[in-house]
Amino acid sequence: MALDAVTIAAGASAASGFLGFKGNQAAAKAARQTAEYNAKVRENEAILVARQKVEEEANLRRNSDRLISTQRVATAASGIQMSGSALNALADTYFNTERDALRIQYSADVAATAAEASATLARAEGRAQAAALKMQSYQSLLSGSEKAATLLM
């Protein structure tokens, strides 16, 4: 009868180790999938930011075109020619628009790079977590086998 209890305990230890192995393997898969999902979310955020920056630049250029048209009309209505300070004011408007557009483009590049780095980091963290969980699964399997073997000796 005592042998049956030992056999049952050994079987239970082996089963426990196997279940721990399967659980940690499933957790590793879930960690990889979660990391991939998070990375995709960050990549989609980068796309949305890029679209937003394109729209922001388009709005800047539309507003600048309106300002330039207003400056031209005001200059023409005053009866002076487009030269001297009036031309300098118009040139400043063009140059400021281009400078602001470049800032918007730079901001978009920075945001895209940050999102790409964040996605890469999410994937790396997921791989590391999955590797750790796989290691735990092997440890669980070995531990259960060791207990079962010890009980049977």
Contact map, one row per residue, 1 for C-alpha under 8 A:
111110000000000000000000000000000000000000000000000000000000000000000000000000000000000000000000000000000000000000000000000000000000000000000000000000000
111111000000000000000000000000000000000000000000000000000000000000000000000000000000000000000000000000000000000000000000000000000000000000000000000000000
111111100000000000000000000000000000000000000000000000000000000000000000000000000000000000000000000000000000000000000000000000000000000000000000000000000
111111110000000000000000000000000000000000000000000000000000000000000000000000000000000000000000000000000000000000000000000000000000000000000000000000000
111111111000000000000000000000000000000000000000000000000000000000000000000000000000000000000000000000000000000000000000000000000000000000000000000000000
011111111100000000000000000000000000000000000000000000000000000000000000000000000000000000000000000000000000000000000000000000000000000000000000000000110
001111111110000000000000000000000000000000000000000000000000000000000000000000000000000000000000000000000000000000000000000000000000000000000000000000110
000111111111000000000000000000000000000000000000000000000000000000000000000000000000000000000000000000000000000000000000000000000000000000000000000000000
000011111111100000000000000000000000000000000000000000000000000000000000000000000000000000000000000000000000000000000000000000000000000000000000000100100
000001111111110000000000000000000000000000000000000000000000000000000000000000000000000000000000000000000000000000000000000000000000000000000000001110110
000000111111111000000000000000000000000000000000000000000000000000000000000000000000000000000000000000000000000000000000000000000000000000000000000100000
000000011111111100000000000000000000000000000000000000000000000000000000000000000000000000000000000000000000000000000000000000000000000000000000000100000
000000001111111110000000000000000000000000000000000000000000000000000000000000000000000000000000000000000000000000000000000000000000000000000001101100000
000000000111111111000000000000000000000000000000000000000000000000000000000000000000000000000000000000000000000000000000000000000000000000001001101100000
000000000011111111100000000000000000000000000000000000000000000000000000000000000000000000000000000000000000000000000000000000000000000000000001000000000
000000000001111111110000000000000000000000000000000000000000000000000000000000000000000000000000000000000000000000000000000000000000000000000001000000000
000000000000111111111000000000000000000000000000000000000000000000000000000000000000000000000000000000000000000000000000000000000000000000011111100000000
000000000000011111111100000000000000000000000000000000000000000000000000000000000000000000000000000000000000000000000000000000000000000000011001000000000
000000000000001111111110000000000000000000000000000000000000000000000000000000000000000000000000000000000000000000000000000000000000000000000000000000000
000000000000000111111111000000000000000000000000000000000000000000000000000000000000000000000000000000000000000000000000000000000000000010011000000000000
000000000000000011111111100000000000000000000000000000000000000000000000000000000000000000000000000000000000000000000000000000000000000111111000000000000
000000000000000001111111110000000000000000000000000000000000000000000000000000000000000000000000000000000000000000000000000000000000000010000000000000000
000000000000000000111111111000000000000000000000000000000000000000000000000000000000000000000000000000000000000000000000000000000000000010000000000000000
000000000000000000011111111100000000000000000000000000000000000000000000000000000000000000000000000000000000000000000000000000000000110110000000000000000
000000000000000000001111111110000000000000000000000000000000000000000000000000000000000000000000000000000000000000000000000000000000110010000000000000000
000000000000000000000111111111000000000000000000000000000000000000000000000000000000000000000000000000000000000000000000000000000000000000000000000000000
000000000000000000000011111111100000000000000000000000000000000000000000000000000000000000000000000000000000000000000000000000000100100000000000000000000
000000000000000000000001111111110000000000000000000000000000000000000000000000000000000000000000000000000000000000000000000000001111110000000000000000000
000000000000000000000000111111111000000000000000000000000000000000000000000000000000000000000000000000000000000000000000000000000100000000000000000000000
000000000000000000000000011111111100000000000000000000000000000000000000000000000000000000000000000000000000000000000000000000000000000000000000000000000
000000000000000000000000001111111110000000000000000000000000000000000000000000000000000000000000000000000000000000000000000001101100000000000000000000000
000000000000000000000000000111111111000000000000000000000000000000000000000000000000000000000000000000000000000000000000001001101100000000000000000000000
000000000000000000000000000011111111100000000000000000000000000000000000000000000000000000000000000000000000000000000000000001000000000000000000000000000
000000000000000000000000000001111111110000000000000000000000000000000000000000000000000000000000000000000000000000000000000001000000000000000000000000000
000000000000000000000000000000111111111000000000000000000000000000000000000000000000000000000000000000000000000000000000011011100000000000000000000000000
000000000000000000000000000000011111111100000000000000000000000000000000000000000000000000000000000000000000000000000000011001000000000000000000000000000
000000000000000000000000000000001111111110000000000000000000000000000000000000000000000000000000000000000000000000000000000000000000000000000000000000000
000000000000000000000000000000000111111111000000000000000000000000000000000000000000000000000000000000000000000000000010010000000000000000000000000000000
000000000000000000000000000000000011111111100000000000000000000000000000000000000000000000000000000000000000000000000111011000000000000000000000000000000
000000000000000000000000000000000001111111110000000000000000000000000000000000000000000000000000000000000000000000000010000000000000000000000000000000000
000000000000000000000000000000000000111111111000000000000000000000000000000000000000000000000000000000000000000000000000000000000000000000000000000000000
000000000000000000000000000000000000011111111100000000000000000000000000000000000000000000000000000000000000000000110110000000000000000000000000000000000
000000000000000000000000000000000000001111111110000000000000000000000000000000000000000000000000000000000000000000110010000000000000000000000000000000000
000000000000000000000000000000000000000111111111000000000000000000000000000000000000000000000000000000000000000000000000000000000000000000000000000000000
000000000000000000000000000000000000000011111111100000000000000000000000000000000000000000000000000000000000000000100000000000000000000000000000000000000
000000000000000000000000000000000000000001111111110000000000000000000000000000000000000000000000000000000000001100110000000000000000000000000000000000000
000000000000000000000000000000000000000000111111111000000000000000000000000000000000000000000000000000000000000100000000000000000000000000000000000000000
000000000000000000000000000000000000000000011111111100000000000000000000000000000000000000000000000000000000000000000000000000000000000000000000000000000
000000000000000000000000000000000000000000001111111110000000000000000000000000000000000000000000000000000001001100000000000000000000000000000000000000000
000000000000000000000000000000000000000000000111111111000000000000000000000000000000000000000000000000000001001100000000000000000000000000000000000000000
000000000000000000000000000000000000000000000011111111100000000000000000000000000000000000000000000000000000000000000000000000000000000000000000000000000
000000000000000000000000000000000000000000000001111111110000000000000000000000000000000000000000000000000000000000000000000000000000000000000000000000000
000000000000000000000000000000000000000000000000111111111000000000000000000000000000000000000000000000011011000000000000000000000000000000000000000000000
000000000000000000000000000000000000000000000000011111111100000000000000000000000000000000000000000000001000000000000000000000000000000000000000000000000
000000000000000000000000000000000000000000000000001111111110000000000000000000000000000000000000000000000000000000000000000000000000000000000000000000000
000000000000000000000000000000000000000000000000000111111111000000000000000000000000000000000000000000010000000000000000000000000000000000000000000000000
000000000000000000000000000000000000000000000000000011111111100000000000000000000000000000000000000010011000000000000000000000000000000000000000000000000
000000000000000000000000000000000000000000000000000001111111110000000000000000000000000000000000000000000000000000000000000000000000000000000000000000000
000000000000000000000000000000000000000000000000000000111111111000000000000000000000000000000000000000000000000000000000000000000000000000000000000000000
000000000000000000000000000000000000000000000000000000011111111100000000000000000000000000000000100110000000000000000000000000000000000000000000000000000
000000000000000000000000000000000000000000000000000000001111111110000000000000000000000000000000100010000000000000000000000000000000000000000000000000000
000000000000000000000000000000000000000000000000000000000111111111000000000000000000000000000000000000000000000000000000000000000000000000000000000000000
000000000000000000000000000000000000000000000000000000000011111111100000000000000000000000000000000000000000000000000000000000000000000000000000000000000
000000000000000000000000000000000000000000000000000000000001111111110000000000000000000000001100100000000000000000000000000000000000000000000000000000000
000000000000000000000000000000000000000000000000000000000000111111111000000000000000000000000000000000000000000000000000000000000000000000000000000000000
000000000000000000000000000000000000000000000000000000000000011111111100000000000000000000000000000000000000000000000000000000000000000000000000000000000
000000000000000000000000000000000000000000000000000000000000001111111110000000000000000000001000000000000000000000000000000000000000000000000000000000000
000000000000000000000000000000000000000000000000000000000000000111111111000000000000000001001000000000000000000000000000000000000000000000000000000000000
000000000000000000000000000000000000000000000000000000000000000011111111100000000000000000000000000000000000000000000000000000000000000000000000000000000
000000000000000000000000000000000000000000000000000000000000000001111111110000000000000000000000000000000000000000000000000000000000000000000000000000000
000000000000000000000000000000000000000000000000000000000000000000111111111000000000000001000000000000000000000000000000000000000000000000000000000000000
000000000000000000000000000000000000000000000000000000000000000000011111111100000100000000000000000000000000000000000000000000000000000000000000000000000
000000000000000000000000000000000000000000000000000000000000000000001111111110000000000000000000000000000000000000000000000000000000000000000000000000000
000000000000000000000000000000000000000000000000000000000000000000000111111111000000000000000000000000000000000000000000000000000000000000000000000000000
000000000000000000000000000000000000000000000000000000000000000000000011111111111100010000000000000000000000000000000000000000000000000000000000000000000
000000000000000000000000000000000000000000000000000000000000000000000001111111111100000000000000000000000000000000000000000000000000000000000000000000000
000000000000000000000000000000000000000000000000000000000000000000000000111111110000000000000000000000000000000000000000000000000000000000000000000000000
000000000000000000000000000000000000000000000000000000000000000000000000011111110000000000000000000000000000000000000000000000000000000000000000000000000
000000000000000000000000000000000000000000000000000000000000000000000000001111111000000000000000000000000000000000000000000000000000000000000000000000000
000000000000000000000000000000000000000000000000000000000000000000000000001111111100000000000000000000000000000000000000000000000000000000000000000000000
000000000000000000000000000000000000000000000000000000000000000000000000001100111110000000000000000000000000000000000000000000000000000000000000000000000
000000000000000000000000000000000000000000000000000000000000000000000001001100011111011000000000000000000000000000000000000000000000000000000000000000000
000000000000000000000000000000000000000000000000000000000000000000000000000000001111111100000000000000000000000000000000000000000000000000000000000000000
000000000000000000000000000000000000000000000000000000000000000000000000000000000111111100000000000000000000000000000000000000000000000000000000000000000
000000000000000000000000000000000000000000000000000000000000000000000000000000000011111110000000000000000000000000000000000000000000000000000000000000000
000000000000000000000000000000000000000000000000000000000000000000000000001000000111111111000000000000000000000000000000000000000000000000000000000000000
000000000000000000000000000000000000000000000000000000000000000000000000000000000111111111100000000000000000000000000000000000000000000000000000000000000
000000000000000000000000000000000000000000000000000000000000000000000000000000000011111111110000000000000000000000000000000000000000000000000000000000000
000000000000000000000000000000000000000000000000000000000000000000000000000000000000111111111000000000000000000000000000000000000000000000000000000000000
000000000000000000000000000000000000000000000000000000000000000000010010000000000000011111111100000000000000000000000000000000000000000000000000000000000
000000000000000000000000000000000000000000000000000000000000000000000000000000000000001111111110000000000000000000000000000000000000000000000000000000000
000000000000000000000000000000000000000000000000000000000000000000000000000000000000000111111111000000000000000000000000000000000000000000000000000000000
000000000000000000000000000000000000000000000000000000000000000100110000000000000000000011111111100000000000000000000000000000000000000000000000000000000
000000000000000000000000000000000000000000000000000000000000000100000000000000000000000001111111110000000000000000000000000000000000000000000000000000000
000000000000000000000000000000000000000000000000000000000000000000000000000000000000000000111111111000000000000000000000000000000000000000000000000000000
000000000000000000000000000000000000000000000000000000000000000000000000000000000000000000011111111100000000000000000000000000000000000000000000000000000
000000000000000000000000000000000000000000000000000000000001100100000000000000000000000000001111111110000000000000000000000000000000000000000000000000000
000000000000000000000000000000000000000000000000000000000000000000000000000000000000000000000111111111000000000000000000000000000000000000000000000000000
000000000000000000000000000000000000000000000000000000000000000000000000000000000000000000000011111111100000000000000000000000000000000000000000000000000
000000000000000000000000000000000000000000000000000000000001000000000000000000000000000000000001111111110000000000000000000000000000000000000000000000000
000000000000000000000000000000000000000000000000000000001001100000000000000000000000000000000000111111111000000000000000000000000000000000000000000000000
000000000000000000000000000000000000000000000000000000000000000000000000000000000000000000000000011111111100000000000000000000000000000000000000000000000
000000000000000000000000000000000000000000000000000000000000000000000000000000000000000000000000001111111110000000000000000000000000000000000000000000000
000000000000000000000000000000000000000000000000000010011000000000000000000000000000000000000000000111111111000000000000000000000000000000000000000000000
000000000000000000000000000000000000000000000000000011001000000000000000000000000000000000000000000011111111100000000000000000000000000000000000000000000
000000000000000000000000000000000000000000000000000000000000000000000000000000000000000000000000000001111111110000000000000000000000000000000000000000000
000000000000000000000000000000000000000000000000000010000000000000000000000000000000000000000000000000111111111000000000000000000000000000000000000000000
000000000000000000000000000000000000000000000000110010000000000000000000000000000000000000000000000000011111111100000000000000000000000000000000000000000
000000000000000000000000000000000000000000000000000000000000000000000000000000000000000000000000000000001111111110000000000000000000000000000000000000000
000000000000000000000000000000000000000000000000000000000000000000000000000000000000000000000000000000000111111111000000000000000000000000000000000000000
000000000000000000000000000000000000000000000100110000000000000000000000000000000000000000000000000000000011111111100000000000000000000000000000000000000
000000000000000000000000000000000000000000000110110000000000000000000000000000000000000000000000000000000001111111110000000000000000000000000000000000000
000000000000000000000000000000000000000000000000000000000000000000000000000000000000000000000000000000000000111111111000000000000000000000000000000000000
000000000000000000000000000000000000000000000000000000000000000000000000000000000000000000000000000000000000011111111100000000000000000000000000000000000
000000000000000000000000000000000000000001101100000000000000000000000000000000000000000000000000000000000000001111111110000000000000000000000000000000000
000000000000000000000000000000000000000001100100000000000000000000000000000000000000000000000000000000000000000111111111000000000000000000000000000000000
000000000000000000000000000000000000000000000000000000000000000000000000000000000000000000000000000000000000000011111111100000000000000000000000000000000
000000000000000000000000000000000000001001000000000000000000000000000000000000000000000000000000000000000000000001111111110000000000000000000000000000000
000000000000000000000000000000000000011101100000000000000000000000000000000000000000000000000000000000000000000000111111111000000000000000000000000000000
000000000000000000000000000000000000001000000000000000000000000000000000000000000000000000000000000000000000000000011111111100000000000000000000000000000
000000000000000000000000000000000000000000000000000000000000000000000000000000000000000000000000000000000000000000001111111110000000000000000000000000000
000000000000000000000000000000000011011000000000000000000000000000000000000000000000000000000000000000000000000000000111111111000000000000000000000000000
000000000000000000000000000000010011001000000000000000000000000000000000000000000000000000000000000000000000000000000011111111100000000000000000000000000
000000000000000000000000000000000000000000000000000000000000000000000000000000000000000000000000000000000000000000000001111111110000000000000000000000000
000000000000000000000000000000000010000000000000000000000000000000000000000000000000000000000000000000000000000000000000111111111000000000000000000000000
000000000000000000000000000000111111000000000000000000000000000000000000000000000000000000000000000000000000000000000000011111111100000000000000000000000
000000000000000000000000000000110010000000000000000000000000000000000000000000000000000000000000000000000000000000000000001111111110000000000000000000000
000000000000000000000000000000000000000000000000000000000000000000000000000000000000000000000000000000000000000000000000000111111111000000000000000000000
000000000000000000000000000100110000000000000000000000000000000000000000000000000000000000000000000000000000000000000000000011111111100000000000000000000
000000000000000000000000001110110000000000000000000000000000000000000000000000000000000000000000000000000000000000000000000001111111110000000000000000000
000000000000000000000000000100000000000000000000000000000000000000000000000000000000000000000000000000000000000000000000000000111111111000000000000000000
000000000000000000000000000100000000000000000000000000000000000000000000000000000000000000000000000000000000000000000000000000011111111100000000000000000
000000000000000000000001101100000000000000000000000000000000000000000000000000000000000000000000000000000000000000000000000000001111111110000000000000000
000000000000000000000001100100000000000000000000000000000000000000000000000000000000000000000000000000000000000000000000000000000111111111000000000000000
000000000000000000000000000000000000000000000000000000000000000000000000000000000000000000000000000000000000000000000000000000000011111111100000000000000
000000000000000000001001000000000000000000000000000000000000000000000000000000000000000000000000000000000000000000000000000000000001111111110000000000000
000000000000000000011111100000000000000000000000000000000000000000000000000000000000000000000000000000000000000000000000000000000000111111111000000000000
000000000000000000001000000000000000000000000000000000000000000000000000000000000000000000000000000000000000000000000000000000000000011111111100000000000
000000000000000000001000000000000000000000000000000000000000000000000000000000000000000000000000000000000000000000000000000000000000001111111110000000000
000000000000000011011000000000000000000000000000000000000000000000000000000000000000000000000000000000000000000000000000000000000000000111111111000000000
000000000000010011011000000000000000000000000000000000000000000000000000000000000000000000000000000000000000000000000000000000000000000011111111100000000
000000000000000010000000000000000000000000000000000000000000000000000000000000000000000000000000000000000000000000000000000000000000000001111111110000000
000000000000000010000000000000000000000000000000000000000000000000000000000000000000000000000000000000000000000000000000000000000000000000111111111000000
000000000000111111000000000000000000000000000000000000000000000000000000000000000000000000000000000000000000000000000000000000000000000000011111111100000
000000000000110010000000000000000000000000000000000000000000000000000000000000000000000000000000000000000000000000000000000000000000000000001111111110000
000000000000000000000000000000000000000000000000000000000000000000000000000000000000000000000000000000000000000000000000000000000000000000000111111111000
000000000100110000000000000000000000000000000000000000000000000000000000000000000000000000000000000000000000000000000000000000000000000000000011111111100
000000001111110000000000000000000000000000000000000000000000000000000000000000000000000000000000000000000000000000000000000000000000000000000001111111110
000000000100000000000000000000000000000000000000000000000000000000000000000000000000000000000000000000000000000000000000000000000000000000000000111111111
000000000000000000000000000000000000000000000000000000000000000000000000000000000000000000000000000000000000000000000000000000000000000000000000011111111
000001101100000000000000000000000000000000000000000000000000000000000000000000000000000000000000000000000000000000000000000000000000000000000000001111111
000001100100000000000000000000000000000000000000000000000000000000000000000000000000000000000000000000000000000000000000000000000000000000000000000111111
000000000000000000000000000000000000000000000000000000000000000000000000000000000000000000000000000000000000000000000000000000000000000000000000000011111
